[in-house]
Amino acid sequence: MAEYEDIREQFLRETPRFEGRLITVCERMVRLPNGREAQREIVYHKGAAAIVPVDAQGMVTLVRQYRTALETEMLEIPAGKLDTAAEDPLVCAHRELQEETGLSAEHMELLTPMYPTPGYDTEVVAIYLATGLSQHETHPDDDEFLRIERMPLTQAVDRVMHGELGDAKTAIGLLMAARKLCL
């Protein structure tokens, strides 16, 4: 296999194929480092924020929801898409935490930006640790049906390590929060 110093692909052209409410799908032609052309399928996404809410007793609040694409229920950290590509993910994080769980956070700390599927998707999920929590009313979106579940963060981490919480943002968020909080 030949090694190339510059492995970047050169953009040639792009054709939109689908524009939806959440995503836009395009076919992109690129020139490869070896000079050949190749087609790429790109999913454009505005981005999202996800939150690991941990209270003073070390309990994490998760949401259970049905995921149609996988035809199953998933237990996840609260999360939601940015309203626009220009929205500050921190603003989105505060909004989604309140809407989905009724929690407000005194402190939000960015744990990491996460790229769920960089092979074909532009989505970036900003994952935050939320502390200094206070409970209020939930305000889920009209098409959002959730069940709130609380458990010790250490138990949630154990579930990740046993393959029981397979959502990527959830696994990364829980592991990073536990490490940050020295649990």
C-alpha positions as CSV (number, residue, x, y, z in Angstrom):
1,M,0.0,0.0,0.0
2,A,1.4,3.4,-1.0
3,E,1.7,6.1,1.7
4,Y,0.8,9.6,0.9
5,E,2.1,12.7,2.7
6,D,-1.1,14.6,2.0
7,I,-4.1,12.4,2.5
8,R,-6.8,15.1,2.1
9,E,-9.4,14.7,-0.5
10,Q,-10.0,17.6,-2.9
11,F,-13.6,18.8,-3.3
12,L,-14.8,18.8,-6.9
13,R,-18.6,19.2,-6.9
14,E,-21.7,18.4,-4.8
15,T,-25.3,17.6,-5.7
16,P,-28.1,17.8,-3.2
17,R,-30.2,14.7,-3.1
18,F,-32.6,15.2,-0.1
19,E,-33.5,18.1,2.1
20,G,-35.4,17.2,5.3
21,R,-36.3,18.9,8.5
22,L,-33.2,17.5,10.3
23,I,-30.7,16.6,7.6
24,T,-29.6,17.4,4.1
25,V,-28.1,14.6,2.0
26,C,-25.6,15.4,-0.8
27,E,-23.5,13.4,-3.2
28,R,-20.0,14.8,-3.4
29,M,-17.3,14.1,-5.9
30,V,-13.7,14.3,-4.7
31,R,-10.2,13.8,-6.1
32,L,-8.3,11.3,-4.0
33,P,-4.6,11.7,-3.1
34,N,-3.7,9.2,-5.9
35,G,-5.5,11.5,-8.5
36,R,-8.6,9.3,-9.0
37,E,-12.1,10.6,-8.5
38,A,-14.5,9.1,-5.9
39,Q,-18.1,9.7,-4.8
40,R,-19.0,10.4,-1.2
41,E,-22.4,10.6,0.4
42,I,-22.6,13.4,3.0
43,V,-25.3,14.0,5.6
44,Y,-25.4,17.6,6.8
45,H,-26.6,18.1,10.3
46,K,-26.9,21.3,12.4
47,G,-25.4,19.7,15.5
48,A,-26.6,18.8,18.9
49,A,-26.0,19.1,22.6
50,A,-26.1,16.3,25.2
51,I,-26.0,16.6,29.0
52,V,-24.9,14.3,31.8
53,P,-26.9,15.7,34.8
54,V,-25.3,14.5,38.1
55,D,-26.8,15.6,41.4
56,A,-25.1,16.1,44.7
57,Q,-25.8,12.5,45.7
58,G,-24.0,11.2,42.6
59,M,-27.3,10.3,40.8
60,V,-27.5,10.7,37.0
61,T,-30.8,11.5,35.3
62,L,-31.3,9.6,32.0
63,V,-34.2,9.5,29.6
64,R,-35.8,6.4,28.0
65,Q,-37.3,6.9,24.5
66,Y,-38.3,4.9,21.5
67,R,-35.8,5.2,18.6
68,T,-37.7,4.4,15.4
69,A,-34.6,3.8,13.2
70,L,-33.6,0.9,15.5
71,E,-37.1,0.0,16.5
72,T,-36.2,-0.2,20.2
73,E,-36.2,1.8,23.4
74,M,-32.9,3.4,24.4
75,L,-31.8,4.8,27.7
76,E,-29.8,7.9,27.0
77,I,-28.4,11.1,28.5
78,P,-30.7,14.1,27.7
79,A,-29.9,15.6,24.3
80,G,-31.3,17.6,21.5
81,K,-30.5,19.2,18.2
82,L,-29.4,22.8,17.8
83,D,-32.2,25.0,16.5
84,T,-29.8,26.6,13.9
85,A,-26.3,25.8,12.9
86,A,-25.3,29.1,14.6
87,E,-26.9,28.3,18.0
88,D,-24.5,28.1,20.9
89,P,-24.5,24.4,22.0
90,L,-24.5,25.6,25.7
91,V,-27.8,27.4,25.1
92,C,-29.2,24.2,23.5
93,A,-27.9,22.1,26.4
94,H,-29.7,24.3,29.0
95,R,-32.9,24.2,27.0
96,E,-32.9,20.4,26.3
97,L,-32.1,19.6,29.9
98,Q,-35.0,21.6,31.1
99,E,-37.4,20.4,28.4
100,E,-36.6,16.7,28.8
101,T,-36.0,16.3,32.5
102,G,-37.3,19.5,34.2
103,L,-33.8,20.1,35.6
104,S,-31.9,23.4,35.6
105,A,-28.1,23.4,36.1
106,E,-26.2,26.0,38.0
107,H,-23.0,24.7,36.3
108,M,-22.4,23.3,32.8
109,E,-19.0,22.2,31.8
110,L,-18.1,21.0,28.3
111,L,-16.7,17.5,28.4
112,T,-16.0,17.0,24.7
113,P,-17.3,17.6,21.2
114,M,-18.2,14.2,19.8
115,Y,-18.4,13.2,16.2
116,P,-20.9,10.3,16.0
117,T,-20.3,9.2,12.4
118,P,-17.6,11.2,10.7
119,G,-17.4,8.9,7.8
120,Y,-20.4,10.5,6.2
121,D,-22.1,12.9,8.7
122,T,-21.2,16.5,9.7
123,E,-23.0,16.2,13.1
124,V,-21.1,17.4,16.2
125,V,-22.6,16.7,19.6
126,A,-21.3,18.9,22.4
127,I,-21.4,16.8,25.6
128,Y,-21.7,18.7,28.9
129,L,-21.6,17.8,32.6
130,A,-24.4,19.5,34.5
131,T,-24.2,20.0,38.2
132,G,-25.9,22.2,40.8
133,L,-29.2,20.8,39.7
134,S,-32.7,22.0,40.7
135,Q,-36.0,20.3,39.7
136,H,-38.7,22.1,37.8
137,E,-41.5,21.1,35.3
138,T,-40.6,19.2,32.1
139,H,-41.6,20.6,28.7
140,P,-41.0,17.9,26.1
141,D,-41.6,18.7,22.4
142,D,-45.0,17.6,21.1
143,D,-43.5,14.6,19.3
144,E,-41.3,13.6,22.2
145,F,-42.4,10.8,24.6
146,L,-39.9,10.1,27.4
147,R,-39.5,8.3,30.7
148,I,-37.1,9.7,33.2
149,E,-34.8,7.2,35.1
150,R,-32.3,8.1,37.8
151,M,-29.5,5.8,39.0
152,P,-26.1,6.2,40.6
153,L,-23.6,7.4,38.1
154,T,-21.4,4.4,39.0
155,Q,-24.2,2.0,38.1
156,A,-24.7,3.8,34.8
157,V,-21.0,3.4,34.1
158,D,-21.2,-0.3,34.9
159,R,-24.1,-0.6,32.5
160,V,-21.9,1.0,29.8
161,M,-19.1,-1.4,30.5
162,H,-21.4,-4.4,30.2
163,G,-22.7,-3.2,26.9
164,E,-26.2,-2.3,28.2
165,L,-26.1,1.4,27.2
166,G,-25.0,1.3,23.6
167,D,-25.8,4.9,22.6
168,A,-22.4,6.5,21.7
169,K,-23.1,10.0,23.2
170,T,-24.4,8.4,26.4
171,A,-21.5,6.0,26.8
172,I,-18.9,8.7,26.2
173,G,-20.7,11.2,28.4
174,L,-21.2,8.9,31.3
175,L,-17.5,7.6,31.2
176,M,-16.1,11.2,30.9
177,A,-18.4,12.5,33.7
178,A,-17.4,9.7,36.0
179,R,-13.7,10.3,35.3
180,K,-14.2,14.1,35.8
181,L,-15.9,13.5,39.1
182,C,-13.3,10.9,40.2
183,L,-15.9,8.1,40.6
